[in-house]
Every structure is written in C-alpha cells, then in structure tokens.
Amino acid sequence: MGIFDVFKSKKNEIYNTLHGLDLRDWNDGYKADNKGIIKFVNDKLKKLSNEEFIKFLKKRDNYRKFVDQDLSDTMKKISITEPKGLSALGLTKLGFVYYPKSCIEKDISIMGFRIVDTNVRYEKGEGMKFEKGKTLVRFRIHKENKDTEYWDKKINWNNRVMSAGFQFVDLDEDEYKFLKPFENKLKQNKPNLWQIWSDYLEADDALFSTNKRKAYPINRFQSYLVFEE
C-alpha cells in the first residue's frame, strides 16, 4: 500500500474520539460565521499544540467528547458526554446514539436518534420552561466530502474536522404517543437494531411532515465543530 492509499482509505475508518467546540458564539440558528470560527481556531492552533488545543476545548463551556465504537457487523455506537456551563441548563441529556456502519462505508452523514426524558422545554413565543416532558434528540455528524473538505482546507488540524449538531424536538402528547414505540427500542442493543433504526427513519419523516413541524421544526439546537483525536 502506497502513502496515498493510506489517506484514501482513512475516511472509512472508525473515528475513535472526537472533541467538540460549541459554536454558539458563531451560529444563531439562521446563519453561521464560518470565517469567525476559522480565525478563532487557527489563532489558537498557532499558539497551541494539538494536545494543548484539546485541553483548551475541554475547559470551554458546552464541550462534548464523542467516543465511537463498533457494536456489530452492521451497527456502531457513539457515546456523548454532557456539556457543562450555564447555557447547558437548556439542553437535554442524551448519553449515546446508535447508527449503521453503512454511514461510514458510504461516506454519508452519521445520524442517531433518542427519545428521552427532559426537564427543559422551549416553545416559540413562550421561551424556556423548566418542566418534565419527552424530547426527541436528533444527532448528526456531517461527514459528506463537501463538509470535511471545506474544514480540512481552512483549519490547520492534523486529522479530520467535521461539523456536528443536535436538534431537540420537545414532543407534545400526540407526537410522543406516535413515537413512543421507539423510545426503548432506540436505546437497546438488540440483533435487529439496524431494522429499528431504519423503521425509525420512516416515522421521523412522518413526524416532520405534520403541519406543526413544517411550521416549527425544532425547539432547540446545538452545533459543534468536532476534531478527530
């Protein structure tokens, strides 16, 4: 295998550990200041080694670590740490998601889903409410070539850099009733996990086809730039 073959094959390897920079300071949900993100990161990397930069990330509010591991021939798991800081009070705990290996093999976005208990809800026009409920958490790492190539060209990191994000959908009674059959299935490592994930995609499409979610898709979000260790 030649040196260029090493780089060609790397995109299909597991990620092991990723470290997340919360993009709250540069992303308001409508537009992202990519130039500001790039300048901030590269300015830090001029002064810090990669190891020092990871330590720097760990001290920032809303830092998350993502650890990727194999579960089976078809499925993988990403464990996700919970962020710290005042702004993290408005987020819902997730813990982990499962996703198919085919996402890596086919070089498409990694997508994982959980339906979890929450103590926080957010409604447009009403703001944050600290009350119990159920929240659908949709997690994605954007690993399409156009995304990774963009960040790789702009940021002086020695490994892959990708964007990742969480969408928090606070479910009303009818929405929760519709998705409830998946609540336990999406968190249990069973032999038919790939089929469960696939079946959920159809339910997810149906949820976001409703008039409510067409008008107001998500209640909260969190965006990251993630650095492969």
N, C-alpha and C positions, 0 to 999 in steps of 0.2 A: 504494500500500500504506500503510495506516494504522499508527500506532505499535503497536497491539495485535496486528496481523498479524505484525509482526516477532517478538514474543515467542511467538506461536503456532507459527511455522514453525521456530523455533530448535531445537526438540527433535530435528528430523530432519537437522540439520547434522552434519558430522564433528566429532569432539572436538578434533582437533589435539593439544594437550598437556595431560596430567593429572599432578598431583603428589600422591603418596600419603603419608598419615600412617598408619604402622603402629599397629594397635590392640591390640597385645599387652598393654599396661598395663590395658586395659579389657575384654578379651574372653578368657575362659579356655576357650572351646570349648563351654561349656554355657550360659552367659549373658553378655550384654553390658551394660556400664554406660553406656547411652546418655547419661544425664544427666551423667555424669562427662566423657564425650567432648565434649559440647556446651559445658560450662562451660570446659573446658581450651581449646578452640578460640576461643570468644568472648572469653575473658580475654586471649588473645594478640592477637586482632584489635582489641581496644580500644587496644592499645599499638603495633601494627604496621600499616603499610600492606600492601596485598595483595602487592606485590613483596617487602617485608621478610618477610612471612609465608612466602612460597615459599622464600626464602633460609634461613629458620629450619627449614623442613621438610627441606631438603637436608642440613642438618647433623645431623639426628637419625638414630639407628641404624635400619637397615632401610628407609630412604627409598627409594622407587622412582619413576621417571619413566616415564610411558606416552605414547608418541607414535603417533597414529592416522593412517593414510594410505590412500588408495584404491589398489587393485590393478587392478581391472577393473570392468565394469558390475555384477558380482554380488558381488565379494569385497573385503574390506578386511584390513588388517594392523595389528596393534598391536605395536610394539617396546617391550620391557620391560627396564629397566636392572636390574642385580643389586644387592641390598642389601649394606650394609657393617655391621660390628659383630659381636660375639661370637655373638649369637643367630643370625646369618645362616649360621653354620657348619652348622646343621642343616637348611638349605634346599637345594633342588636347582635348578641353573641352568636357565633357560628360554629367554630371548632374545627370543622373539616367538611370537605365535599368529595364525592366520587366522580370520576369521569372516565370515558373509554380511552384505551390506548390508541385507538384509531385517530384521535385528535392530534396526537404527536406524529403518528406514521403518515398521515395525510397532510400534515403541516397546516392545520386549521385551528381556529380558536378553541382553547380549553374552556369547557362550560360545566359548572357544577351547581346543584340546587339543593336547598334545605328548607323545610318548613319548621320554624322554631318558636318557642315561647319568647315573648318580649315584654319589657316593662315600659317601653317607649313607643309612641306613635306620633306621626306627623300628618296633619291634614292641611291642605291648601286653604288659606284664609283663616285658619284657626291656630296654626303654629304647633309647637311641641306639646304633647300631653304625656304625662308620666302615669300610664295606666296599663294594665295587663291586656295582652292580646296575642294574636298569632301573626307572624310575619314570614313571607316568602323571601328568602335571600337568594339572589341570582349572582353567581360569581363567574368572572370570565378573565382569562389571560389572553390577550390579543397576540397570537404568535404567527399570524399571517406574514408572509415575506415583506409586504409593503410596510408593516408596522415595525418589525425588527430591523429591517434595513434602514429605515428612517433614523431610528435612535442610534443604531450602530455607527452611522455616518456622522452623527452630530456629537456624540458623547464619547469621551476618551476612557472607556472602560475595557478591561481585557477579556470580557466574556459577554454573553448576551444581555441585552437590555430590552425590556418589553413593557407595554402598558397593561395594567390590570385594573379591575374595578368590581365594586359591589353595587347591586341595586336592591333596595329594601322596599318590599311591597307589603304595606300593612293591610291585612285581609279583613274585609267586612264579613258578616255572618254567612252570607251566601257564597262568597269566594272561598272561605275556609271550608265550608261544607263540600264544595266541589273538589277541592284539593286534598281533603283530609285522608282519602285512601293512600296518598303518597307520603304522608307525614312520617310514618315509621319505616316504610319501605326504602326511602331515600337515605336513611341513616344506618341501615343494616347491611352488613357484608354477606350477601347470600349468593348462591350459584347463579341465580337469574338476574343479578344486578344490572347487567348490560340491558336486558329487556325492560327492566323497571325504568332505567334512565331513558331509554328510547320511548317508552309509553308516556313518560312524563312530558317529553317534548311536545307531544300532541296536546296534552292538557294545558301546557304553557301557552301554546298558540291559541287555544280556545279562550283562555283567560284574557289574553291581550287583544282579543277580537271583540270583547264586550264594549258597549258604549262608554261605560265608566272608564275603562283602561285605555280606550282610544283617546279620551279627553284628558286623562290624568294618569299616565302610565305607571309612574313610580312615586313613592312618598319621600324617599331619602336615597342618597347615593354616597359613594366614597371611591375616589380614583387614586391610583398609585402608579409610580414608575418603579419597576422591580429589576433588581440587579442580581444576576446569577453569580453565586459564590465561586 
